[in-house]
Amino acid sequence: MTVPELGNLIQVFVDDSDPTIQYKGNWVKETGLSTAPRTLTDPEDRPTPLYGTLHNFSGTGSGSISYMFTGEDQITRYYA
C-alpha cells in the first residue's frame, strides 16, 4: 500500500490476545465480547474489540505491556 505522506506502509493488526504480547501486573482478560459495530450517534459508544477480547488493568500498582517487533517505526492505537 502506498500512502502519499507515508510512502510504503505495511499495516499489521495485533490483537490484545496475541501470545507474543507480555502483560505484567494486574491485567484481566475479558473474552466473548461483542464485535458488532455500534452506532456513532451515542457519545458513550466506543469501538468494539476486534476479536472479542479486551485486557483491562485491575486494581492499583503498576503494570506494563511489551511487544517485540522487527521494523523501523510503529503507530499504536489504544481504545479504552
C-alpha positions as CSV (number, residue, x, y, z in Angstrom):
1,M,0.0,0.0,0.0
2,T,1.3,3.4,-0.8
3,V,0.2,6.4,1.2
4,P,1.5,9.7,-0.3
5,E,2.5,11.2,3.0
6,L,3.8,8.0,4.5
7,G,5.4,6.3,1.5
8,N,5.3,2.5,1.6
9,L,3.3,1.3,4.6
10,I,2.7,-2.2,5.8
11,Q,-0.2,-2.2,8.2
12,V,-0.3,-5.0,10.8
13,F,-3.1,-5.5,13.4
14,V,-2.0,-7.2,16.6
15,D,-4.9,-8.3,18.8
16,D,-4.5,-8.0,22.6
17,S,-4.8,-11.8,22.9
18,D,-1.7,-12.3,20.7
19,P,0.6,-14.7,22.7
20,T,3.7,-12.6,21.8
21,I,2.3,-9.7,24.0
22,Q,3.6,-9.9,27.5
23,Y,1.5,-8.4,30.3
24,K,3.0,-7.6,33.7
25,G,0.8,-6.5,36.6
26,N,-2.9,-7.0,37.4
27,W,-4.2,-7.4,33.9
28,V,-7.6,-9.2,33.4
29,K,-8.6,-10.7,30.1
30,E,-12.2,-10.3,29.1
31,T,-13.5,-12.7,26.5
32,G,-16.7,-13.2,24.5
33,L,-17.3,-9.5,24.0
34,S,-19.5,-8.3,21.1
35,T,-17.7,-7.4,17.9
36,A,-20.9,-5.9,16.4
37,P,-20.5,-2.4,15.1
38,R,-22.0,0.3,17.3
39,T,-23.8,3.5,16.4
40,L,-21.8,6.7,16.1
41,T,-24.6,8.8,17.4
42,D,-24.2,7.9,21.1
43,P,-21.2,9.7,22.7
44,E,-20.7,6.8,25.1
45,D,-20.2,4.3,22.3
46,R,-16.6,3.2,21.9
47,P,-15.1,0.9,19.2
48,T,-15.7,-2.7,19.8
49,P,-12.8,-5.2,20.4
50,L,-11.5,-6.5,17.1
51,Y,-11.7,-10.2,18.0
52,G,-13.9,-10.1,21.1
53,T,-11.2,-9.8,23.7
54,L,-10.0,-7.0,25.8
55,H,-7.4,-6.6,28.6
56,N,-8.1,-4.3,31.5
57,F,-5.8,-3.2,34.2
58,S,-7.4,-4.1,37.6
59,G,-6.6,-2.7,41.0
60,T,-3.7,-0.5,42.0
61,G,0.0,-0.6,41.4
62,S,1.9,-0.6,38.2
63,G,1.6,-2.6,35.0
64,S,3.2,-2.8,31.6
65,I,2.7,-4.3,28.2
66,S,5.6,-5.5,26.0
67,Y,5.5,-6.4,22.3
68,M,8.7,-7.0,20.3
69,F,8.7,-6.5,16.5
70,T,11.2,-6.0,13.8
71,G,10.9,-2.8,11.9
72,E,11.7,0.9,11.9
73,D,8.7,2.5,13.4
74,Q,5.3,2.0,14.9
75,I,1.9,3.7,15.4
76,T,0.0,2.5,18.3
77,R,-3.8,2.9,18.7
78,Y,-5.4,2.2,22.0
79,Y,-9.0,2.4,22.9
80,A,-10.3,2.3,26.4
